[in-house]
């Protein structure tokens, strides 16, 4: 059986200094959301914003598929 894990809280991305609660130049902005199945925080950025690369720590081991 496959266990699905939804990572819905992108405020855990690092480096944290690259995230902002508002649209700020050279940052990703945090956007709270909610659906019938899950709620969390997604991130967004305009293409010309030059937001830096970020990483979301998965804290898992072994074989996994990411979609």
N, CA, C and O atoms as a Tripos MOL2 file, in Angstrom:
@<TRIPOS>MOLECULE
protein
  268   267    67     0     0
PROTEIN
NO_CHARGES

@<TRIPOS>ATOM
      1 N           0.8390   -1.1800    0.0000 N.3       1 UNK1
      2 CA          0.0000    0.0000    0.0000 C.3       1 UNK1
      3 C           0.8900    1.2500    0.0000 C.2       1 UNK1
      4 O           1.8830    1.3140    0.7240 O.2       1 UNK1
      5 N           0.5280    2.2190   -0.8020 N.am      2 UNK2
      6 CA          1.2680    3.4760   -0.8910 C.3       2 UNK2
      7 C           0.6890    4.4730    0.1050 C.2       2 UNK2
      8 O          -0.5200    4.7060    0.1270 O.2       2 UNK2
      9 N           1.5420    5.0520    0.9180 N.am      3 UNK3
     10 CA          1.1140    6.0760    1.8650 C.3       3 UNK3
     11 C           1.3800    7.4470    1.2600 C.2       3 UNK3
     12 O           2.5190    7.7710    0.9230 O.2       3 UNK3
     13 N           0.3420    8.2420    1.1220 N.am      4 UNK4
     14 CA          0.4800    9.5920    0.5740 C.3       4 UNK4
     15 C           0.7570   10.5730    1.7050 C.2       4 UNK4
     16 O           0.0820   10.5550    2.7340 O.2       4 UNK4
     17 N           1.7370   11.4160    1.5090 N.am      5 UNK5
     18 CA          2.0560   12.4690    2.4720 C.3       5 UNK5
     19 C           1.9840   13.7920    1.7210 C.2       5 UNK5
     20 O           2.6590   13.9720    0.7070 O.2       5 UNK5
     21 N           1.1760   14.7060    2.2120 N.am      6 UNK6
     22 CA          1.0530   16.0190    1.5970 C.3       6 UNK6
     23 C           1.8930   17.0170    2.3810 C.2       6 UNK6
     24 O           1.7000   17.1950    3.5840 O.2       6 UNK6
     25 N           2.8120   17.6570    1.7020 N.am      7 UNK7
     26 CA          3.6190   18.7070    2.3220 C.3       7 UNK7
     27 C           2.9700   20.0280    1.9470 C.2       7 UNK7
     28 O           3.1810   20.5490    0.8510 O.2       7 UNK7
     29 N           2.1960   20.5530    2.8470 N.am      8 UNK8
     30 CA          1.3680   21.7190    2.5340 C.3       8 UNK8
     31 C           1.8090   22.9900    3.2400 C.2       8 UNK8
     32 O           1.1350   24.0150    3.1430 O.2       8 UNK8
     33 N           2.9180   22.9380    3.9410 N.am      9 UNK9
     34 CA          3.3500   24.0990    4.7170 C.3       9 UNK9
     35 C           4.7180   24.5650    4.2430 C.2       9 UNK9
     36 O           5.7450   24.2070    4.8190 O.2       9 UNK9
     37 N           4.7180   25.3600    3.1950 N.am     10 UNK10
     38 CA          5.9670   25.7780    2.5650 C.3      10 UNK10
     39 C           6.7280   26.8340    3.3680 C.2      10 UNK10
     40 O           7.8230   27.2300    2.9680 O.2      10 UNK10
     41 N           6.1790   27.2940    4.4820 N.am     11 UNK11
     42 CA          6.9370   28.2590    5.2940 C.3      11 UNK11
     43 C           8.1470   27.6070    5.9450 C.2      11 UNK11
     44 O           8.9710   28.2960    6.5470 O.2      11 UNK11
     45 N           8.2670   26.2660    5.8310 N.am     12 UNK12
     46 CA          9.4250   25.5470    6.3740 C.3      12 UNK12
     47 C          10.6110   25.5620    5.4220 C.2      12 UNK12
     48 O          11.6640   25.0110    5.7430 O.2      12 UNK12
     49 N          10.4620   26.1780    4.2660 N.am     13 UNK13
     50 CA         11.5610   26.2350    3.2980 C.3      13 UNK13
     51 C          12.7460   27.0060    3.8750 C.2      13 UNK13
     52 O          12.5920   27.9040    4.7020 O.2      13 UNK13
     53 N          13.9170   26.6260    3.4130 N.am     14 UNK14
     54 CA         15.1400   27.3110    3.8370 C.3      14 UNK14
     55 C          15.8800   27.8250    2.6120 C.2      14 UNK14
     56 O          15.8250   27.1900    1.5590 O.2      14 UNK14
     57 N          16.5510   28.9260    2.7140 N.am     15 UNK15
     58 CA         16.7320   29.7430    3.9160 C.3      15 UNK15
     59 C          15.4810   30.5640    4.2160 C.2      15 UNK15
     60 O          14.8460   31.0920    3.3030 O.2      15 UNK15
     61 N          15.1340   30.6690    5.4750 N.am     16 UNK16
     62 CA         13.9330   31.3860    5.9050 C.3      16 UNK16
     63 C          13.9820   32.8660    5.5340 C.2      16 UNK16
     64 O          12.9330   33.4910    5.3710 O.2      16 UNK16
     65 N          15.1590   33.4290    5.4000 N.am     17 UNK17
     66 CA         15.2770   34.8500    5.0480 C.3      17 UNK17
     67 C          14.8030   35.1180    3.6200 C.2      17 UNK17
     68 O          14.6170   36.2750    3.2420 O.2      17 UNK17
     69 N          14.6030   34.0650    2.8230 N.am     18 UNK18
     70 CA         14.1220   34.2220    1.4510 C.3      18 UNK18
     71 C          12.5970   34.2880    1.3800 C.2      18 UNK18
     72 O          12.0370   34.4740    0.3000 O.2      18 UNK18
     73 N          11.9160   34.1370    2.5280 N.am     19 UNK19
     74 CA         10.4580   34.1280    2.5850 C.3      19 UNK19
     75 C           9.9410   35.4190    3.1940 C.2      19 UNK19
     76 O          10.5910   36.0130    4.0540 O.2      19 UNK19
     77 N           8.7570   35.8550    2.7390 N.am     20 UNK20
     78 CA          8.1690   37.0840    3.2640 C.3      20 UNK20
     79 C           6.6540   36.9190    3.3380 C.2      20 UNK20
     80 O           6.0630   36.2150    2.5190 O.2      20 UNK20
     81 N           6.0350   37.5610    4.3060 N.am     21 UNK21
     82 CA          4.5790   37.5420    4.4280 C.3      21 UNK21
     83 C           3.9200   38.4550    3.3950 C.2      21 UNK21
     84 O           2.7140   38.3640    3.1660 O.2      21 UNK21
     85 N           4.6930   39.3200    2.7830 N.am     22 UNK22
     86 CA          4.1760   40.2260    1.7540 C.3      22 UNK22
     87 C           5.0310   40.1060    0.4980 C.2      22 UNK22
     88 O           6.1210   39.5350    0.5380 O.2      22 UNK22
     89 N           4.5410   40.6400   -0.6090 N.am     23 UNK23
     90 CA          5.3180   40.6260   -1.8470 C.3      23 UNK23
     91 C           6.4840   41.5930   -1.7040 C.2      23 UNK23
     92 O           6.3080   42.8110   -1.7200 O.2      23 UNK23
     93 N           7.6500   41.0390   -1.5670 N.am     24 UNK24
     94 CA          8.8660   41.8140   -1.3650 C.3      24 UNK24
     95 C           9.8680   41.4290   -2.4410 C.2      24 UNK24
     96 O           9.9970   40.2530   -2.7810 O.2      24 UNK24
     97 N          10.5650   42.3960   -2.9660 N.am     25 UNK25
     98 CA         11.5530   42.1380   -4.0170 C.3      25 UNK25
     99 C          12.6060   41.1400   -3.5330 C.2      25 UNK25
    100 O          13.0870   41.2240   -2.4030 O.2      25 UNK25
    101 N          12.9550   40.1970   -4.4100 N.am     26 UNK26
    102 CA         13.9470   39.1560   -4.1500 C.3      26 UNK26
    103 C          13.5610   38.2170   -3.0120 C.2      26 UNK26
    104 O          14.4300   37.6980   -2.3120 O.2      26 UNK26
    105 N          12.2680   37.9970   -2.8260 N.am     27 UNK27
    106 CA         11.7570   37.0760   -1.8070 C.3      27 UNK27
    107 C          10.6110   36.2570   -2.3900 C.2      27 UNK27
    108 O           9.9730   36.6640   -3.3620 O.2      27 UNK27
    109 N          10.3600   35.1100   -1.7910 N.am     28 UNK28
    110 CA          9.1420   34.3540   -2.0380 C.3      28 UNK28
    111 C           8.1050   34.8680   -1.0500 C.2      28 UNK28
    112 O           8.4420   35.1530    0.1000 O.2      28 UNK28
    113 N           6.8470   34.9930   -1.4750 N.am     29 UNK29
    114 CA          5.8420   35.4160   -0.5060 C.3      29 UNK29
    115 C           4.9620   34.2390   -0.1210 C.2      29 UNK29
    116 O           4.6640   33.3740   -0.9440 O.2      29 UNK29
    117 N           4.5530   34.2180    1.1280 N.am     30 UNK30
    118 CA          3.7630   33.1380    1.7150 C.3      30 UNK30
    119 C           2.2780   33.4130    1.5080 C.2      30 UNK30
    120 O           1.8020   34.5160    1.7740 O.2      30 UNK30
    121 N           1.5480   32.4030    1.0310 N.am     31 UNK31
    122 CA          0.1310   32.5450    0.7130 C.3      31 UNK31
    123 C          -0.6510   31.4540    1.4420 C.2      31 UNK31
    124 O          -0.5800   30.2900    1.0480 O.2      31 UNK31
    125 N          -1.3970   31.7990    2.4970 N.am     32 UNK32
    126 CA         -2.2110   30.7900    3.1790 C.3      32 UNK32
    127 C          -3.3300   30.3040    2.2420 C.2      32 UNK32
    128 O          -3.8720   31.0870    1.4620 O.2      32 UNK32
    129 N          -3.6690   29.0150    2.3240 N.am     33 UNK33
    130 CA         -4.7510   28.4590    1.5140 C.3      33 UNK33
    131 C          -5.4550   27.3470    2.2680 C.2      33 UNK33
    132 O          -4.9340   26.8080    3.2440 O.2      33 UNK33
    133 N          -6.6460   27.0130    1.8000 N.am     34 UNK34
    134 CA         -7.4270   25.9370    2.4020 C.3      34 UNK34
    135 C          -8.3150   25.3080    1.3390 C.2      34 UNK34
    136 O          -8.9780   26.0130    0.5780 O.2      34 UNK34
    137 N          -8.3270   23.9690    1.2890 N.am     35 UNK35
    138 CA         -9.2390   23.2240    0.4210 C.3      35 UNK35
    139 C         -10.0670   22.3050    1.3080 C.2      35 UNK35
    140 O          -9.9360   22.3350    2.5320 O.2      35 UNK35
    141 N         -10.9010   21.5060    0.7070 N.am     36 UNK36
    142 CA        -11.6820   20.5500    1.5000 C.3      36 UNK36
    143 C         -10.7930   19.4810    2.1240 C.2      36 UNK36
    144 O         -11.1150   18.9590    3.1910 O.2      36 UNK36
    145 N          -9.6720   19.1470    1.4690 N.am     37 UNK37
    146 CA         -8.8100   18.0730    1.9490 C.3      37 UNK37
    147 C          -7.6220   18.5350    2.7840 C.2      37 UNK37
    148 O          -7.1760   17.8130    3.6760 O.2      37 UNK37
    149 N          -7.1090   19.7200    2.5090 N.am     38 UNK38
    150 CA         -5.8530   20.1340    3.1500 C.3      38 UNK38
    151 C          -5.7900   21.6600    3.2380 C.2      38 UNK38
    152 O          -6.4150   22.3680    2.4490 O.2      38 UNK38
    153 N          -5.0390   22.1400    4.1940 N.am     39 UNK39
    154 CA         -4.7740   23.5760    4.2890 C.3      39 UNK39
    155 C          -3.2810   23.7470    4.5420 C.2      39 UNK39
    156 O          -2.6020   22.8160    4.9760 O.2      39 UNK39
    157 N          -2.7890   24.9280    4.2690 N.am     40 UNK40
    158 CA         -1.3730   25.1620    4.4760 C.3      40 UNK40
    159 C          -0.9390   26.5150    3.9680 C.2      40 UNK40
    160 O          -1.7330   27.4540    3.9020 O.2      40 UNK40
    161 N           0.3250   26.6060    3.6120 N.am     41 UNK41
    162 CA          0.9080   27.8420    3.1150 C.3      41 UNK41
    163 C           1.6850   27.4990    1.8450 C.2      41 UNK41
    164 O           2.6020   26.6770    1.8750 O.2      41 UNK41
    165 N           1.3140   28.1320    0.7270 N.am     42 UNK42
    166 CA          2.0800   27.9610   -0.4930 C.3      42 UNK42
    167 C           2.9470   29.1950   -0.6850 C.2      42 UNK42
    168 O           2.7900   30.1900    0.0220 O.2      42 UNK42
    169 N           3.8590   29.1260   -1.6420 N.am     43 UNK43
    170 CA          4.7250   30.2630   -1.9110 C.3      43 UNK43
    171 C           4.5200   30.7410   -3.3360 C.2      43 UNK43
    172 O           4.1210   29.9700   -4.2080 O.2      43 UNK43
    173 N           4.7890   31.9990   -3.5640 N.am     44 UNK44
    174 CA          4.6610   32.5670   -4.8940 C.3      44 UNK44
    175 C           5.7140   33.6310   -5.1180 C.2      44 UNK44
    176 O           6.2890   34.1740   -4.1740 O.2      44 UNK44
    177 N           5.9570   33.9180   -6.3910 N.am     45 UNK45
    178 CA          6.9010   34.9600   -6.7580 C.3      45 UNK45
    179 C           6.6460   35.3390   -8.2040 C.2      45 UNK45
    180 O           6.3120   34.4810   -9.0210 O.2      45 UNK45
    181 N           6.7980   36.5920   -8.5230 N.am     46 UNK46
    182 CA          6.7110   37.0110   -9.9090 C.3      46 UNK46
    183 C           7.9900   36.6030  -10.6200 C.2      46 UNK46
    184 O           9.0520   36.5670   -9.9990 O.2      46 UNK46
    185 N           7.9120   36.2950  -11.9040 N.am     47 UNK47
    186 CA          9.0860   35.8000  -12.6190 C.3      47 UNK47
    187 C          10.2290   36.8090  -12.6450 C.2      47 UNK47
    188 O          11.3920   36.4070  -12.6640 O.2      47 UNK47
    189 N           9.9370   38.0870  -12.6460 N.am     48 UNK48
    190 CA         10.9930   39.1120  -12.6760 C.3      48 UNK48
    191 C          11.4860   39.4800  -11.2780 C.2      48 UNK48
    192 O          12.3020   40.3910  -11.1360 O.2      48 UNK48
    193 N          11.0110   38.7950  -10.2550 N.am     49 UNK49
    194 CA         11.3290   39.1310   -8.8710 C.3      49 UNK49
    195 C          12.7390   38.7170   -8.4680 C.2      49 UNK49
    196 O          13.2850   39.2800   -7.5190 O.2      49 UNK49
    197 N          13.3380   37.7670   -9.1460 N.am     50 UNK50
    198 CA         14.6730   37.2530   -8.8050 C.3      50 UNK50
    199 C          14.7320   36.6490   -7.4050 C.2      50 UNK50
    200 O          15.7140   36.8330   -6.6860 O.2      50 UNK50
    201 N          13.6870   35.9340   -7.0240 N.am     51 UNK51
    202 CA         13.6950   35.2520   -5.7250 C.3      51 UNK51
    203 C          14.7570   34.1560   -5.7430 C.2      51 UNK51
    204 O          14.9310   33.4880   -6.7620 O.2      51 UNK51
    205 N          15.4670   33.9600   -4.6340 N.am     52 UNK52
    206 CA         16.5520   32.9720   -4.6080 C.3      52 UNK52
    207 C          16.0230   31.5370   -4.5940 C.2      52 UNK52
    208 O          14.8470   31.3000   -4.3200 O.2      52 UNK52
    209 N          16.9030   30.5930   -4.8900 N.am     53 UNK53
    210 CA         16.5490   29.1860   -4.7610 C.3      53 UNK53
    211 C          16.2910   28.8660   -3.3020 C.2      53 UNK53
    212 O          16.9580   29.3930   -2.4110 O.2      53 UNK53
    213 N          15.3190   27.9990   -3.0650 N.am     54 UNK54
    214 CA         15.0080   27.5550   -1.7110 C.3      54 UNK54
    215 C          14.9000   26.0350   -1.7010 C.2      54 UNK54
    216 O          14.8100   25.4010   -2.7520 O.2      54 UNK54
    217 N          14.9090   25.4650   -0.5120 N.am     55 UNK55
    218 CA         14.8100   24.0210   -0.3270 C.3      55 UNK55
    219 C          13.7620   23.7330    0.7290 C.2      55 UNK55
    220 O          13.6630   24.4460    1.7280 O.2      55 UNK55
    221 N          12.9740   22.6790    0.5060 N.am     56 UNK56
    222 CA         12.0140   22.2180    1.5100 C.3      56 UNK56
    223 C          12.5480   20.9170    2.1050 C.2      56 UNK56
    224 O          12.5540   19.8890    1.4270 O.2      56 UNK56
    225 N          12.9950   20.9450    3.3590 N.am     57 UNK57
    226 CA         13.4920   19.7140    3.9870 C.3      57 UNK57
    227 C          12.3630   18.6840    4.0850 C.2      57 UNK57
    228 O          11.2840   18.9910    4.5920 O.2      57 UNK57
    229 N          12.6110   17.4650    3.6010 N.am     58 UNK58
    230 CA         11.5800   16.4310    3.6160 C.3      58 UNK58
    231 C          11.6090   15.5900    4.8850 C.2      58 UNK58
    232 O          10.5790   15.0480    5.2850 O.2      58 UNK58
    233 N          12.7630   15.4710    5.5230 N.am     59 UNK59
    234 CA         12.9060   14.7040    6.7670 C.3      59 UNK59
    235 C          12.3910   13.2830    6.6140 C.2      59 UNK59
    236 O          11.6560   12.7930    7.4700 O.2      59 UNK59
    237 N          12.7700   12.6200    5.5350 N.am     60 UNK60
    238 CA         12.4060   11.2250    5.2930 C.3      60 UNK60
    239 C          13.6400   10.4810    4.8060 C.2      60 UNK60
    240 O          14.6380   11.0950    4.4310 O.2      60 UNK60
    241 N          13.5640    9.1660    4.8140 N.am     61 UNK61
    242 CA         14.6530    8.3590    4.2780 C.3      61 UNK61
    243 C          14.0540    7.2480    3.4170 C.2      61 UNK61
    244 O          12.8630    6.9510    3.5110 O.2      61 UNK61
    245 N          14.8800    6.6480    2.5920 N.am     62 UNK62
    246 CA         14.4110    5.5670    1.7290 C.3      62 UNK62
    247 C          13.8680    6.1050    0.4100 C.2      62 UNK62
    248 O          14.0200    7.2830    0.0880 O.2      62 UNK62
    249 N          13.2340    5.2110   -0.3400 N.am     63 UNK63
    250 CA         12.6830    5.5490   -1.6540 C.3      63 UNK63
    251 C          11.4010    6.3460   -1.5230 C.2      63 UNK63
    252 O          10.5150    6.0030   -0.7400 O.2      63 UNK63
    253 N          11.3160    7.4110   -2.2970 N.am     64 UNK64
    254 CA         10.1140    8.2490   -2.3070 C.3      64 UNK64
    255 C           9.9020    8.8150   -3.7040 C.2      64 UNK64
    256 O          10.8490    8.9340   -4.4810 O.2      64 UNK64
    257 N           8.6880    9.1550   -4.0140 N.am     65 UNK65
    258 CA          8.3630    9.8440   -5.2550 C.3      65 UNK65
    259 C           7.7890   11.2060   -4.8780 C.2      65 UNK65
    260 O           6.9910   11.3160   -3.9470 O.2      65 UNK65
    261 N           8.1950   12.2270   -5.5990 N.am     66 UNK66
    262 CA          7.7190   13.5780   -5.3200 C.3      66 UNK66
    263 C           6.9560   14.0850   -6.5370 C.2      66 UNK66
    264 O           7.4780   14.0630   -7.6520 O.2      66 UNK66
    265 N           5.7410   14.5350   -6.3310 N.am     67 UNK67
    266 CA          4.9000   15.0770   -7.4120 C.3      67 UNK67
    267 C           4.4660   16.4740   -7.0770 C.2      67 UNK67
    268 O           3.7520   17.1020   -7.8590 O.2      67 UNK67
@<TRIPOS>BOND
     1     1     2 1
     2     2     3 1
     3     3     4 2
     4     3     5 am
     5     5     6 1
     6     6     7 1
     7     7     8 2
     8     7     9 am
     9     9    10 1
    10    10    11 1
    11    11    12 2
    12    11    13 am
    13    13    14 1
    14    14    15 1
    15    15    16 2
    16    15    17 am
    17    17    18 1
    18    18    19 1
    19    19    20 2
    20    19    21 am
    21    21    22 1
    22    22    23 1
    23    23    24 2
    24    23    25 am
    25    25    26 1
    26    26    27 1
    27    27    28 2
    28    27    29 am
    29    29    30 1
    30    30    31 1
    31    31    32 2
    32    31    33 am
    33    33    34 1
    34    34    35 1
    35    35    36 2
    36    35    37 am
    37    37    38 1
    38    38    39 1
    39    39    40 2
    40    39    41 am
    41    41    42 1
    42    42    43 1
    43    43    44 2
    44    43    45 am
    45    45    46 1
    46    46    47 1
    47    47    48 2
    48    47    49 am
    49    49    50 1
    50    50    51 1
    51    51    52 2
    52    51    53 am
    53    53    54 1
    54    54    55 1
    55    55    56 2
    56    55    57 am
    57    57    58 1
    58    58    59 1
    59    59    60 2
    60    59    61 am
    61    61    62 1
    62    62    63 1
    63    63    64 2
    64    63    65 am
    65    65    66 1
    66    66    67 1
    67    67    68 2
    68    67    69 am
    69    69    70 1
    70    70    71 1
    71    71    72 2
    72    71    73 am
    73    73    74 1
    74    74    75 1
    75    75    76 2
    76    75    77 am
    77    77    78 1
    78    78    79 1
    79    79    80 2
    80    79    81 am
    81    81    82 1
    82    82    83 1
    83    83    84 2
    84    83    85 am
    85    85    86 1
    86    86    87 1
    87    87    88 2
    88    87    89 am
    89    89    90 1
    90    90    91 1
    91    91    92 2
    92    91    93 am
    93    93    94 1
    94    94    95 1
    95    95    96 2
    96    95    97 am
    97    97    98 1
    98    98    99 1
    99    99   100 2
   100    99   101 am
   101   101   102 1
   102   102   103 1
   103   103   104 2
   104   103   105 am
   105   105   106 1
   106   106   107 1
   107   107   108 2
   108   107   109 am
   109   109   110 1
   110   110   111 1
   111   111   112 2
   112   111   113 am
   113   113   114 1
   114   114   115 1
   115   115   116 2
   116   115   117 am
   117   117   118 1
   118   118   119 1
   119   119   120 2
   120   119   121 am
   121   121   122 1
   122   122   123 1
   123   123   124 2
   124   123   125 am
   125   125   126 1
   126   126   127 1
   127   127   128 2
   128   127   129 am
   129   129   130 1
   130   130   131 1
   131   131   132 2
   132   131   133 am
   133   133   134 1
   134   134   135 1
   135   135   136 2
   136   135   137 am
   137   137   138 1
   138   138   139 1
   139   139   140 2
   140   139   141 am
   141   141   142 1
   142   142   143 1
   143   143   144 2
   144   143   145 am
   145   145   146 1
   146   146   147 1
   147   147   148 2
   148   147   149 am
   149   149   150 1
   150   150   151 1
   151   151   152 2
   152   151   153 am
   153   153   154 1
   154   154   155 1
   155   155   156 2
   156   155   157 am
   157   157   158 1
   158   158   159 1
   159   159   160 2
   160   159   161 am
   161   161   162 1
   162   162   163 1
   163   163   164 2
   164   163   165 am
   165   165   166 1
   166   166   167 1
   167   167   168 2
   168   167   169 am
   169   169   170 1
   170   170   171 1
   171   171   172 2
   172   171   173 am
   173   173   174 1
   174   174   175 1
   175   175   176 2
   176   175   177 am
   177   177   178 1
   178   178   179 1
   179   179   180 2
   180   179   181 am
   181   181   182 1
   182   182   183 1
   183   183   184 2
   184   183   185 am
   185   185   186 1
   186   186   187 1
   187   187   188 2
   188   187   189 am
   189   189   190 1
   190   190   191 1
   191   191   192 2
   192   191   193 am
   193   193   194 1
   194   194   195 1
   195   195   196 2
   196   195   197 am
   197   197   198 1
   198   198   199 1
   199   199   200 2
   200   199   201 am
   201   201   202 1
   202   202   203 1
   203   203   204 2
   204   203   205 am
   205   205   206 1
   206   206   207 1
   207   207   208 2
   208   207   209 am
   209   209   210 1
   210   210   211 1
   211   211   212 2
   212   211   213 am
   213   213   214 1
   214   214   215 1
   215   215   216 2
   216   215   217 am
   217   217   218 1
   218   218   219 1
   219   219   220 2
   220   219   221 am
   221   221   222 1
   222   222   223 1
   223   223   224 2
   224   223   225 am
   225   225   226 1
   226   226   227 1
   227   227   228 2
   228   227   229 am
   229   229   230 1
   230   230   231 1
   231   231   232 2
   232   231   233 am
   233   233   234 1
   234   234   235 1
   235   235   236 2
   236   235   237 am
   237   237   238 1
   238   238   239 1
   239   239   240 2
   240   239   241 am
   241   241   242 1
   242   242   243 1
   243   243   244 2
   244   243   245 am
   245   245   246 1
   246   246   247 1
   247   247   248 2
   248   247   249 am
   249   249   250 1
   250   250   251 1
   251   251   252 2
   252   251   253 am
   253   253   254 1
   254   254   255 1
   255   255   256 2
   256   255   257 am
   257   257   258 1
   258   258   259 1
   259   259   260 2
   260   259   261 am
   261   261   262 1
   262   262   263 1
   263   263   264 2
   264   263   265 am
   265   265   266 1
   266   266   267 1
   267   267   268 2
@<TRIPOS>SUBSTRUCTURE
     1 UNK1         2 RESIDUE 1 A UNK
     2 UNK2         6 RESIDUE 1 A UNK
     3 UNK3        10 RESIDUE 1 A UNK
     4 UNK4        14 RESIDUE 1 A UNK
     5 UNK5        18 RESIDUE 1 A UNK
     6 UNK6        22 RESIDUE 1 A UNK
     7 UNK7        26 RESIDUE 1 A UNK
     8 UNK8        30 RESIDUE 1 A UNK
     9 UNK9        34 RESIDUE 1 A UNK
    10 UNK10       38 RESIDUE 1 A UNK
    11 UNK11       42 RESIDUE 1 A UNK
    12 UNK12       46 RESIDUE 1 A UNK
    13 UNK13       50 RESIDUE 1 A UNK
    14 UNK14       54 RESIDUE 1 A UNK
    15 UNK15       58 RESIDUE 1 A UNK
    16 UNK16       62 RESIDUE 1 A UNK
    17 UNK17       66 RESIDUE 1 A UNK
    18 UNK18       70 RESIDUE 1 A UNK
    19 UNK19       74 RESIDUE 1 A UNK
    20 UNK20       78 RESIDUE 1 A UNK
    21 UNK21       82 RESIDUE 1 A UNK
    22 UNK22       86 RESIDUE 1 A UNK
    23 UNK23       90 RESIDUE 1 A UNK
    24 UNK24       94 RESIDUE 1 A UNK
    25 UNK25       98 RESIDUE 1 A UNK
    26 UNK26      102 RESIDUE 1 A UNK
    27 UNK27      106 RESIDUE 1 A UNK
    28 UNK28      110 RESIDUE 1 A UNK
    29 UNK29      114 RESIDUE 1 A UNK
    30 UNK30      118 RESIDUE 1 A UNK
    31 UNK31      122 RESIDUE 1 A UNK
    32 UNK32      126 RESIDUE 1 A UNK
    33 UNK33      130 RESIDUE 1 A UNK
    34 UNK34      134 RESIDUE 1 A UNK
    35 UNK35      138 RESIDUE 1 A UNK
    36 UNK36      142 RESIDUE 1 A UNK
    37 UNK37      146 RESIDUE 1 A UNK
    38 UNK38      150 RESIDUE 1 A UNK
    39 UNK39      154 RESIDUE 1 A UNK
    40 UNK40      158 RESIDUE 1 A UNK
    41 UNK41      162 RESIDUE 1 A UNK
    42 UNK42      166 RESIDUE 1 A UNK
    43 UNK43      170 RESIDUE 1 A UNK
    44 UNK44      174 RESIDUE 1 A UNK
    45 UNK45      178 RESIDUE 1 A UNK
    46 UNK46      182 RESIDUE 1 A UNK
    47 UNK47      186 RESIDUE 1 A UNK
    48 UNK48      190 RESIDUE 1 A UNK
    49 UNK49      194 RESIDUE 1 A UNK
    50 UNK50      198 RESIDUE 1 A UNK
    51 UNK51      202 RESIDUE 1 A UNK
    52 UNK52      206 RESIDUE 1 A UNK
    53 UNK53      210 RESIDUE 1 A UNK
    54 UNK54      214 RESIDUE 1 A UNK
    55 UNK55      218 RESIDUE 1 A UNK
    56 UNK56      222 RESIDUE 1 A UNK
    57 UNK57      226 RESIDUE 1 A UNK
    58 UNK58      230 RESIDUE 1 A UNK
    59 UNK59      234 RESIDUE 1 A UNK
    60 UNK60      238 RESIDUE 1 A UNK
    61 UNK61      242 RESIDUE 1 A UNK
    62 UNK62      246 RESIDUE 1 A UNK
    63 UNK63      250 RESIDUE 1 A UNK
    64 UNK64      254 RESIDUE 1 A UNK
    65 UNK65      258 RESIDUE 1 A UNK
    66 UNK66      262 RESIDUE 1 A UNK
    67 UNK67      266 RESIDUE 1 A UNK
